[in-house]
Each structure stands twice: as C-alpha cells, then as structure tokens.
C-alpha cells in the first residue's frame, strides 16, 4: 500500500527529473550560441550520479577535445525552473570552453 509520504517522494523525484531534462535543453541552447552541437560535448550531473537531494548541483561540461568547465545550479532554481538564476553560470562555462579553438572534423 502506497502512503502519502511515498507518493510525495515519487512526485518530487519525477518533478526533479523533468526539471533536469528541461535544464539540459537549456544547456543545449546555450551551447548552440557558442557554436557547439550536442555531439561536440557531454554533460555530467553531480560527478556522474544526479542526486536530487543536493542543495546545489554541479553540471560538468566536457568538449570532445577534453576541455572542461562546470556550472553550479541550485536545486531550488532547478525545481522551480528558474533558468535565469543559473543561466549566467552556464554562459560562463561555455565562454570558458569557447576560448579554445573548436576542432573541425
């Protein structure tokens, strides 16, 4: 039998995952502004395992050439889908990655 607490926990986890996917869409949009396409980089949340309970998440961005940058995203901004609160950090991360010449295949 499912308790109200279990249902709330599952609902919160689903909301967190939806918010995370929306944030990843925003990451892709910012990447396009810097000339990067989804196949040009990878992203990793919280060192490889997204942890919904963290107060702040680390989004590590790695380009194919090995250069890396990270953005900090507060959990409350993520859950409330307040992209404007972490957009500047994403912009900074991609600006840092963009300082190196983009290799052409």
N, C-alpha and C positions, 0 to 999 in steps of 0.2 A: 504494500500500500504506500502510495506516494504522499509524503507530508507536505504541508505548505512550505516549510523550510527547504526541502529538497526541490520543490517546484521553483521557488525563488532563485535558488542557486543555479539551476539549469537555465532559467530565463536570463539571469545575469551573465552566465557563460556564453549563451547564444548572442546576447547583445554585444558582449565584448568581441566576439569573433566577427560579427557583422561590422562593427566599428573598425576593427583591424583591417578587414578587407577593403573598406572604404578608404582608410588611410593609405593602403598600398596603391589604390587607384590614384590618389593624390600624388604619391611618390612618383608614379609613372608619368603623370602630367608634368611635374617639376622636371623630371629627367629629360623629357622632350624639349623643354625650354633650353636645356643645356646641350642639346644635340645628341642625347643618348636615347637609345631604344631599349626595350625590355631585354633583348638578348645581349646587350652591352654590359649589363651589371646584374648582381644578385643582391638581395636584401635578406638579412637575418635579424630576427627579433630576439632580444634578451640572451645573446650568446648561443642561440640555437634552439631554445625552447621557450616559446611565448608563455609568460607567466601572468595570467590575468590579475593576480592579487597584488602585483607590484604597484607602488605609487608612481613610479617613473619607469618607462621602458627605454631601452636602447635599441635603436634601429641602425644596424651596421650595413653600410652600402659598400660593395666591392666591385670595382670595374674589372673587366677581363684582363687588363694589364697588371692587376694586383694592387693598384692603388685603392686606398680605403678612406672612408670618412664615416662619421656617426652623427646621428641626430637623437636628441633626447625628447621624448614625448611623455608628458604627464598623463597618467591614467585617467584623471578626470576630464582632461581635454579630449582624450581618445573616446571615452564613453559618451561624452556629450556632443561628440562630433564637431568640436570647435577647432577645425583645422587652422584657423587664423592664429591660434595660440601656439602652434608648433611649425607653422609654415616658414617662418624666418629661419628656424634651425634646419629645416630641410633645404632651403635655399642656400644656406651657408655650407652645408655638407656637399651639395652638388657644385657650388662655386669652387670649393676646395678640390674636388675631383677634376673639375674642368681646367684647372691650372696646368695640367699636363696635356700634351697633345693627344688627341684621340687617334688611336691607331686605325688605319684603314686596311680592311682585308682585301 
